[in-house]
Amino acid sequence: MKKSTKALLYNFLGFAPVFMLFYYIIGEFTNLSGWMVPLTAFVVTTIIAPKFQAGKIQGEEKIFMRWLFIKGVKEIK
C-alpha cells in the first residue's frame, strides 16, 4: 500500500470517531439544531483531529503527523 493511501486512511480514522463524538456532544448539550450541529462538529473536529501527510524526503516516502496537542511534526514509522 502506498504511503499516500495510508495517510488518507489515517486521516479518515483520526477524523471520523472525533466527528461522531462531537456530533453527539453538540447535539445533546447545546441548543443547536438542524444543519448547525454537523457544521459545528465539522469545524471543531477539523481543528482538534490529527492531520497526516505523505511526503518524499531524500527519495524515501514517509508519513508525517501534525496535531494540536503535540508540538511540531512527528514522523510515523
Biopython code that builds the backbone (N, CA, C, O; Angstrom):
import numpy as np
from Bio.PDB.StructureBuilder import StructureBuilder

atoms = [
    (1, "MET", "N", (0.847, -1.172, 0.000)),
    (1, "MET", "CA", (0.000, 0.000, 0.000)),
    (1, "MET", "C", (0.895, 1.239, 0.000)),
    (1, "MET", "O", (1.866, 1.312, 0.753)),
    (2, "LYS", "N", (0.562, 2.206, -0.847)),
    (2, "LYS", "CA", (1.342, 3.431, -0.925)),
    (2, "LYS", "C", (1.181, 4.249, 0.350)),
    (2, "LYS", "O", (0.152, 4.189, 1.023)),
    (3, "LYS", "N", (2.213, 5.005, 0.662)),
    (3, "LYS", "CA", (2.191, 5.843, 1.869)),
    (3, "LYS", "C", (1.120, 6.929, 1.784)),
    (3, "LYS", "O", (0.528, 7.288, 2.802)),
    (4, "SER", "N", (0.864, 7.453, 0.588)),
    (4, "SER", "CA", (-0.162, 8.482, 0.457)),
    (4, "SER", "C", (-1.549, 7.904, 0.730)),
    (4, "SER", "O", (-2.411, 8.590, 1.278)),
    (5, "THR", "N", (-1.766, 6.647, 0.351)),
    (5, "THR", "CA", (-3.034, 5.976, 0.644)),
    (5, "THR", "C", (-3.168, 5.730, 2.143)),
    (5, "THR", "O", (-4.244, 5.899, 2.715)),
    (6, "LYS", "N", (-2.063, 5.327, 2.772)),
    (6, "LYS", "CA", (-2.075, 5.129, 4.228)),
    (6, "LYS", "C", (-2.372, 6.442, 4.953)),
    (6, "LYS", "O", (-3.128, 6.461, 5.924)),
    (7, "ALA", "N", (-1.778, 7.533, 4.482)),
    (7, "ALA", "CA", (-2.011, 8.839, 5.107)),
    (7, "ALA", "C", (-3.480, 9.228, 4.990)),
    (7, "ALA", "O", (-4.056, 9.750, 5.945)),
    (8, "LEU", "N", (-4.090, 8.984, 3.841)),
    (8, "LEU", "CA", (-5.511, 9.271, 3.656)),
    (8, "LEU", "C", (-6.367, 8.420, 4.598)),
    (8, "LEU", "O", (-7.328, 8.919, 5.185)),
    (9, "LEU", "N", (-6.024, 7.153, 4.740)),
    (9, "LEU", "CA", (-6.747, 6.264, 5.646)),
    (9, "LEU", "C", (-6.580, 6.708, 7.102)),
    (9, "LEU", "O", (-7.544, 6.703, 7.868)),
    (10, "TYR", "N", (-5.369, 7.088, 7.477)),
    (10, "TYR", "CA", (-5.125, 7.588, 8.837)),
    (10, "TYR", "C", (-5.931, 8.859, 9.103)),
    (10, "TYR", "O", (-6.471, 9.035, 10.195)),
    (11, "ASN", "N", (-6.014, 9.752, 8.102)),
    (11, "ASN", "CA", (-6.820, 10.963, 8.261)),
    (11, "ASN", "C", (-8.276, 10.616, 8.528)),
    (11, "ASN", "O", (-8.909, 11.206, 9.403)),
    (12, "PHE", "N", (-8.808, 9.660, 7.774)),
    (12, "PHE", "CA", (-10.199, 9.250, 7.987)),
    (12, "PHE", "C", (-10.386, 8.635, 9.365)),
    (12, "PHE", "O", (-11.335, 8.968, 10.075)),
    (13, "LEU", "N", (-9.470, 7.727, 9.747)),
    (13, "LEU", "CA", (-9.586, 7.064, 11.050)),
    (13, "LEU", "C", (-9.365, 8.022, 12.210)),
    (13, "LEU", "O", (-9.836, 7.765, 13.317)),
    (14, "GLY", "N", (-8.665, 9.109, 11.980)),
    (14, "GLY", "CA", (-8.495, 10.125, 13.012)),
    (14, "GLY", "C", (-9.671, 11.091, 13.067)),
    (14, "GLY", "O", (-10.009, 11.599, 14.136)),
    (15, "PHE", "N", (-10.288, 11.344, 11.933)),
    (15, "PHE", "CA", (-11.369, 12.327, 11.856)),
    (15, "PHE", "C", (-12.723, 11.738, 12.258)),
    (15, "PHE", "O", (-13.451, 12.351, 13.039)),
    (16, "ALA", "N", (-13.065, 10.567, 11.740)),
    (16, "ALA", "CA", (-14.416, 10.008, 11.895)),
    (16, "ALA", "C", (-14.844, 9.808, 13.353)),
    (16, "ALA", "O", (-15.927, 10.263, 13.720)),
    (17, "PRO", "N", (-14.044, 9.148, 14.201)),
    (17, "PRO", "CA", (-14.503, 8.965, 15.593)),
    (17, "PRO", "C", (-14.640, 10.276, 16.353)),
    (17, "PRO", "O", (-15.555, 10.442, 17.160)),
    (18, "VAL", "N", (-13.720, 11.211, 16.090)),
    (18, "VAL", "CA", (-13.785, 12.508, 16.775)),
    (18, "VAL", "C", (-15.022, 13.275, 16.313)),
    (18, "VAL", "O", (-15.695, 13.913, 17.122)),
    (19, "PHE", "N", (-15.324, 13.213, 15.008)),
    (19, "PHE", "CA", (-16.516, 13.877, 14.484)),
    (19, "PHE", "C", (-17.784, 13.306, 15.117)),
    (19, "PHE", "O", (-18.666, 14.057, 15.532)),
    (20, "MET", "N", (-17.874, 11.977, 15.190)),
    (20, "MET", "CA", (-19.076, 11.365, 15.783)),
    (20, "MET", "C", (-19.224, 11.738, 17.250)),
    (20, "MET", "O", (-20.338, 11.960, 17.725)),
    (21, "LEU", "N", (-18.109, 11.809, 17.975)),
    (21, "LEU", "CA", (-18.149, 12.199, 19.375)),
    (21, "LEU", "C", (-18.655, 13.636, 19.530)),
    (21, "LEU", "O", (-19.538, 13.899, 20.346)),
    (22, "PHE", "N", (-18.099, 14.559, 18.751)),
    (22, "PHE", "CA", (-18.533, 15.950, 18.848)),
    (22, "PHE", "C", (-19.947, 16.144, 18.316)),
    (22, "PHE", "O", (-20.681, 16.990, 18.826)),
    (23, "TYR", "N", (-20.343, 15.385, 17.311)),
    (23, "TYR", "CA", (-21.712, 15.449, 16.797)),
    (23, "TYR", "C", (-22.707, 15.104, 17.913)),
    (23, "TYR", "O", (-23.716, 15.788, 18.087)),
    (24, "TYR", "N", (-22.416, 14.051, 18.656)),
    (24, "TYR", "CA", (-23.283, 13.649, 19.765)),
    (24, "TYR", "C", (-23.266, 14.702, 20.880)),
    (24, "TYR", "O", (-24.317, 15.107, 21.375)),
    (25, "ILE", "N", (-22.071, 15.136, 21.267)),
    (25, "ILE", "CA", (-21.955, 16.103, 22.365)),
    (25, "ILE", "C", (-22.660, 17.412, 22.025)),
    (25, "ILE", "O", (-23.393, 17.955, 22.852)),
    (26, "ILE", "N", (-22.447, 17.917, 20.825)),
    (26, "ILE", "CA", (-23.072, 19.182, 20.422)),
    (26, "ILE", "C", (-24.585, 19.026, 20.311)),
    (26, "ILE", "O", (-25.329, 19.930, 20.692)),
    (27, "GLY", "N", (-25.042, 17.900, 19.798)),
    (27, "GLY", "CA", (-26.479, 17.659, 19.672)),
    (27, "GLY", "C", (-27.180, 17.532, 21.014)),
    (27, "GLY", "O", (-28.315, 17.982, 21.169)),
    (28, "GLU", "N", (-26.513, 16.923, 21.981)),
    (28, "GLU", "CA", (-27.123, 16.691, 23.291)),
    (28, "GLU", "C", (-27.038, 17.893, 24.227)),
    (28, "GLU", "O", (-27.986, 18.178, 24.959)),
    (29, "PHE", "N", (-25.918, 18.594, 24.208)),
    (29, "PHE", "CA", (-25.655, 19.575, 25.260)),
    (29, "PHE", "C", (-25.706, 21.032, 24.811)),
    (29, "PHE", "O", (-25.371, 21.923, 25.592)),
    (30, "THR", "N", (-26.116, 21.292, 23.579)),
    (30, "THR", "CA", (-26.297, 22.675, 23.140)),
    (30, "THR", "C", (-27.714, 22.837, 22.606)),
    (30, "THR", "O", (-28.437, 21.856, 22.431)),
    (31, "ASN", "N", (-28.092, 24.047, 22.357)),
    (31, "ASN", "CA", (-29.418, 24.322, 21.806)),
    (31, "ASN", "C", (-29.402, 24.402, 20.275)),
    (31, "ASN", "O", (-30.377, 24.839, 19.664)),
    (32, "LEU", "N", (-28.303, 23.982, 19.664)),
    (32, "LEU", "CA", (-28.216, 23.995, 18.213)),
    (32, "LEU", "C", (-29.109, 22.907, 17.625)),
    (32, "LEU", "O", (-29.328, 21.870, 18.250)),
    (33, "SER", "N", (-29.621, 23.150, 16.425)),
    (33, "SER", "CA", (-30.450, 22.142, 15.764)),
    (33, "SER", "C", (-30.249, 22.243, 14.259)),
    (33, "SER", "O", (-29.649, 23.195, 13.760)),
    (34, "GLY", "N", (-30.752, 21.260, 13.556)),
    (34, "GLY", "CA", (-30.674, 21.252, 12.099)),
    (34, "GLY", "C", (-29.255, 21.101, 11.599)),
    (34, "GLY", "O", (-28.468, 20.326, 12.142)),
    (35, "TRP", "N", (-28.935, 21.855, 10.550)),
    (35, "TRP", "CA", (-27.630, 21.737, 9.917)),
    (35, "TRP", "C", (-26.498, 22.354, 10.724)),
    (35, "TRP", "O", (-25.329, 22.170, 10.384)),
    (36, "MET", "N", (-26.826, 23.090, 11.796)),
    (36, "MET", "CA", (-25.784, 23.706, 12.618)),
    (36, "MET", "C", (-25.015, 22.677, 13.445)),
    (36, "MET", "O", (-23.844, 22.889, 13.759)),
    (37, "VAL", "N", (-25.664, 21.560, 13.800)),
    (37, "VAL", "CA", (-24.987, 20.530, 14.597)),
    (37, "VAL", "C", (-23.841, 19.898, 13.803)),
    (37, "VAL", "O", (-22.708, 19.909, 14.284)),
    (38, "PRO", "N", (-24.085, 19.347, 12.603)),
    (38, "PRO", "CA", (-22.956, 18.755, 11.881)),
    (38, "PRO", "C", (-21.915, 19.785, 11.427)),
    (38, "PRO", "O", (-20.727, 19.469, 11.363)),
    (39, "LEU", "N", (-22.344, 20.999, 11.115)),
    (39, "LEU", "CA", (-21.398, 22.029, 10.713)),
    (39, "LEU", "C", (-20.459, 22.386, 11.863)),
    (39, "LEU", "O", (-19.248, 22.492, 11.668)),
    (40, "THR", "N", (-21.010, 22.569, 13.050)),
    (40, "THR", "CA", (-20.200, 22.884, 14.223)),
    (40, "THR", "C", (-19.273, 21.719, 14.572)),
    (40, "THR", "O", (-18.105, 21.930, 14.898)),
    (41, "ALA", "N", (-19.790, 20.496, 14.505)),
    (41, "ALA", "CA", (-18.958, 19.321, 14.774)),
    (41, "ALA", "C", (-17.827, 19.217, 13.763)),
    (41, "ALA", "O", (-16.709, 18.848, 14.124)),
    (42, "PHE", "N", (-18.102, 19.537, 12.492)),
    (42, "PHE", "CA", (-17.072, 19.502, 11.455)),
    (42, "PHE", "C", (-15.971, 20.515, 11.735)),
    (42, "PHE", "O", (-14.789, 20.185, 11.632)),
    (43, "VAL", "N", (-16.337, 21.724, 12.081)),
    (43, "VAL", "CA", (-15.345, 22.775, 12.337)),
    (43, "VAL", "C", (-14.489, 22.425, 13.544)),
    (43, "VAL", "O", (-13.265, 22.556, 13.498)),
    (44, "VAL", "N", (-15.121, 21.985, 14.621)),
    (44, "VAL", "CA", (-14.372, 21.625, 15.826)),
    (44, "VAL", "C", (-13.452, 20.436, 15.540)),
    (44, "VAL", "O", (-12.297, 20.432, 15.966)),
    (45, "THR", "N", (-13.948, 19.440, 14.832)),
    (45, "THR", "CA", (-13.143, 18.260, 14.527)),
    (45, "THR", "C", (-11.984, 18.605, 13.608)),
    (45, "THR", "O", (-10.896, 18.051, 13.759)),
    (46, "THR", "N", (-12.192, 19.499, 12.669)),
    (46, "THR", "CA", (-11.111, 19.915, 11.779)),
    (46, "THR", "C", (-9.967, 20.540, 12.569)),
    (46, "THR", "O", (-8.802, 20.382, 12.205)),
    (47, "ILE", "N", (-10.288, 21.236, 13.628)),
    (47, "ILE", "CA", (-9.260, 21.860, 14.464)),
    (47, "ILE", "C", (-8.608, 20.836, 15.389)),
    (47, "ILE", "O", (-7.391, 20.862, 15.575)),
    (48, "ILE", "N", (-9.405, 19.930, 15.975)),
    (48, "ILE", "CA", (-8.927, 19.016, 17.005)),
    (48, "ILE", "C", (-8.239, 17.763, 16.456)),
    (48, "ILE", "O", (-7.255, 17.308, 17.039)),
    (49, "ALA", "N", (-8.722, 17.203, 15.370)),
    (49, "ALA", "CA", (-8.238, 15.905, 14.870)),
    (49, "ALA", "C", (-6.797, 16.004, 14.344)),
    (49, "ALA", "O", (-6.392, 17.050, 13.837)),
    (50, "PRO", "N", (-6.030, 14.916, 14.466)),
    (50, "PRO", "CA", (-4.675, 14.909, 13.911)),
    (50, "PRO", "C", (-4.701, 14.902, 12.385)),
    (50, "PRO", "O", (-5.627, 14.377, 11.767)),
    (51, "LYS", "N", (-3.664, 15.494, 11.791)),
    (51, "LYS", "CA", (-3.557, 15.545, 10.334)),
    (51, "LYS", "C", (-2.336, 14.745, 9.894)),
    (51, "LYS", "O", (-1.254, 14.890, 10.463)),
    (52, "PHE", "N", (-2.512, 13.903, 8.884)),
    (52, "PHE", "CA", (-1.444, 13.066, 8.357)),
    (52, "PHE", "C", (-1.164, 13.474, 6.923)),
    (52, "PHE", "O", (-2.071, 13.859, 6.186)),
    (53, "GLN", "N", (0.131, 13.384, 6.527)),
    (53, "GLN", "CA", (0.503, 13.723, 5.171)),
    (53, "GLN", "C", (1.712, 12.894, 4.769)),
    (53, "GLN", "O", (2.630, 12.691, 5.564)),
    (54, "ALA", "N", (1.708, 12.418, 3.533)),
    (54, "ALA", "CA", (2.839, 11.675, 2.990)),
    (54, "ALA", "C", (3.719, 12.623, 2.197)),
    (54, "ALA", "O", (3.234, 13.518, 1.505)),
    (55, "GLY", "N", (5.022, 12.408, 2.312)),
    (55, "GLY", "CA", (5.962, 13.238, 1.572)),
    (55, "GLY", "C", (7.241, 12.489, 1.296)),
    (55, "GLY", "O", (7.585, 11.550, 2.013)),
    (56, "LYS", "N", (7.953, 12.901, 0.256)),
    (56, "LYS", "CA", (9.224, 12.273, -0.083)),
    (56, "LYS", "C", (10.356, 13.082, 0.533)),
    (56, "LYS", "O", (10.488, 14.281, 0.286)),
    (57, "ILE", "N", (11.162, 12.414, 1.332)),
    (57, "ILE", "CA", (12.331, 13.009, 1.951)),
    (57, "ILE", "C", (13.533, 12.167, 1.534)),
    (57, "ILE", "O", (13.602, 10.982, 1.861)),
    (58, "GLN", "N", (14.464, 12.758, 0.827)),
    (58, "GLN", "CA", (15.673, 12.087, 0.334)),
    (58, "GLN", "C", (15.327, 10.810, -0.438)),
    (58, "GLN", "O", (15.972, 9.777, -0.260)),
    (59, "GLY", "N", (14.314, 10.887, -1.286)),
    (59, "GLY", "CA", (13.937, 9.767, -2.136)),
    (59, "GLY", "C", (13.096, 8.699, -1.469)),
    (59, "GLY", "O", (12.670, 7.754, -2.133)),
    (60, "GLU", "N", (12.845, 8.821, -0.180)),
    (60, "GLU", "CA", (12.045, 7.837, 0.559)),
    (60, "GLU", "C", (10.728, 8.473, 0.976)),
    (60, "GLU", "O", (10.707, 9.575, 1.523)),
    (61, "GLU", "N", (9.631, 7.770, 0.713)),
    (61, "GLU", "CA", (8.318, 8.295, 1.070)),
    (61, "GLU", "C", (8.038, 8.007, 2.541)),
    (61, "GLU", "O", (8.200, 6.878, 3.004)),
    (62, "LYS", "N", (7.616, 9.036, 3.270)),
    (62, "LYS", "CA", (7.350, 8.913, 4.707)),
    (62, "LYS", "C", (6.012, 9.554, 5.029)),
    (62, "LYS", "O", (5.504, 10.377, 4.267)),
    (63, "ILE", "N", (5.448, 9.167, 6.169)),
    (63, "ILE", "CA", (4.190, 9.740, 6.644)),
    (63, "ILE", "C", (4.491, 10.610, 7.855)),
    (63, "ILE", "O", (5.215, 10.209, 8.767)),
    (64, "PHE", "N", (3.920, 11.809, 7.844)),
    (64, "PHE", "CA", (4.108, 12.745, 8.945)),
    (64, "PHE", "C", (2.760, 13.092, 9.563)),
    (64, "PHE", "O", (1.729, 13.088, 8.891)),
    (65, "MET", "N", (2.793, 13.394, 10.873)),
    (65, "MET", "CA", (1.574, 13.735, 11.601)),
    (65, "MET", "C", (1.770, 15.075, 12.302)),
    (65, "MET", "O", (2.825, 15.346, 12.877)),
    (66, "ARG", "N", (0.742, 15.896, 12.242)),
    (66, "ARG", "CA", (0.705, 17.157, 12.982)),
    (66, "ARG", "C", (-0.576, 17.141, 13.800)),
    (66, "ARG", "O", (-1.640, 16.779, 13.297)),
    (67, "TRP", "N", (-0.467, 17.537, 15.072)),
    (67, "TRP", "CA", (-1.628, 17.527, 15.947)),
    (67, "TRP", "C", (-1.547, 18.719, 16.869)),
    (67, "TRP", "O", (-0.458, 19.151, 17.249)),
    (68, "LEU", "N", (-2.693, 19.246, 17.228)),
    (68, "LEU", "CA", (-2.776, 20.421, 18.084)),
    (68, "LEU", "C", (-2.105, 20.183, 19.445)),
    (68, "LEU", "O", (-1.530, 21.106, 20.022)),
    (69, "PHE", "N", (-2.179, 18.952, 19.956)),
    (69, "PHE", "CA", (-1.693, 18.653, 21.301)),
    (69, "PHE", "C", (-0.253, 18.154, 21.338)),
    (69, "PHE", "O", (0.261, 17.841, 22.412)),
    (70, "ILE", "N", (0.410, 18.076, 20.179)),
    (70, "ILE", "CA", (1.805, 17.661, 20.114)),
    (70, "ILE", "C", (2.581, 18.773, 19.415)),
    (70, "ILE", "O", (2.169, 19.265, 18.365)),
    (71, "LYS", "N", (3.689, 19.157, 19.997)),
    (71, "LYS", "CA", (4.491, 20.235, 19.423)),
    (71, "LYS", "C", (5.261, 19.706, 18.211)),
    (71, "LYS", "O", (5.916, 18.667, 18.287)),
    (72, "GLY", "N", (5.175, 20.422, 17.114)),
    (72, "GLY", "CA", (5.941, 20.075, 15.932)),
    (72, "GLY", "C", (5.277, 18.988, 15.080)),
    (72, "GLY", "O", (4.113, 18.634, 15.264)),
    (73, "VAL", "N", (6.074, 18.480, 14.143)),
    (73, "VAL", "CA", (5.625, 17.444, 13.220)),
    (73, "VAL", "C", (6.344, 16.164, 13.571)),
    (73, "VAL", "O", (7.559, 16.170, 13.769)),
    (74, "LYS", "N", (5.609, 15.052, 13.653)),
    (74, "LYS", "CA", (6.196, 13.759, 14.008)),
    (74, "LYS", "C", (6.161, 12.835, 12.796)),
    (74, "LYS", "O", (5.209, 12.846, 12.016)),
    (75, "GLU", "N", (7.216, 12.037, 12.652)),
    (75, "GLU", "CA", (7.258, 11.045, 11.592)),
    (75, "GLU", "C", (6.605, 9.756, 12.093)),
    (75, "GLU", "O", (6.874, 9.303, 13.205)),
    (76, "ILE", "N", (5.751, 9.180, 11.261)),
    (76, "ILE", "CA", (5.084, 7.920, 11.585)),
    (76, "ILE", "C", (5.870, 6.808, 10.928)),
    (76, "ILE", "O", (6.160, 6.880, 9.734)),
    (77, "LYS", "N", (6.215, 5.800, 11.667)),
    (77, "LYS", "CA", (7.023, 4.685, 11.130)),
    (77, "LYS", "C", (6.209, 3.772, 10.270)),
    (77, "LYS", "O", (6.733, 2.790, 9.743)),
]
sb = StructureBuilder()
sb.init_structure("model")
sb.init_model(0)
sb.init_chain("A")
sb.init_seg("    ")
for serial, (resi, resn, name, xyz) in enumerate(atoms, 1):
    if name == "N":
        sb.init_residue(resn, " ", resi, " ")
    sb.init_atom(name, np.array(xyz, "f"), 0.0, 1.0, " ", f" {name:<3s}", serial, name[0])
structure = sb.get_structure()
